[in-house]
Amino acid sequence: MKKILSILLTIILFVVVAIIAISYMKKDAPIVIAKGNMAQKPLPIKLNKTNDTECAMLIKTEKNSAEVALKDGRTWFFDDPGCMVKWLKDKPFKDSAKLWVHTIDTNRWIDAKSAKYTTTYHSAMHYGFGSLEKGDKKSIDFKEMTLRMYRNETLANPKFRKKILGE
């Protein structure tokens, strides 16, 4: 009788642990990558549920966010175009990937390589690069924005920030 009671308690304990484990697995895990985007189009971002692939911050707005989409259907998400450029730097697919940014002027997804960028925008990571569909005389192109990210010429760098903003 004692052995049966011991086995029954072990089974009950196992069932309780299994139920708890399953309930934790069903909770929404943060999204860092999407699969199946064979068209390489920008995907809607599940705000407050999607993490930036580079800095791991939760993406709270589509405005000025970015995405990298590959032909194999994988798509990564970023809260700042600077994070996208930083993450892509050493990736073997950096030249073949489709890059998207959500503009701050027209509120649309456009090709990141054809976008223009401000240098003093209050971006999520404070790099200063705000993506624009319609640039102006002060805006820079994607190639220049990339070079500035690589050289740490961003508003996140206090010395450069002082030089640009005079602070």
Secondary structure, 3 states (H helix, E strand, C coil): CHHHHHHHHHHHHHHHHHHHHHHHHHCCCCECEECCCCCCCCCCCCCCCEECCCCCCECCCCCCCEEEECCCCCEEEECCHHHHHHHHCCCCCCCCCEEEEECCCCCCEEECCCCEECCCCCCCCCCCCCEECCCCCCCEEHHHHHHHHHCCCCCCCHHHHHHHHCC
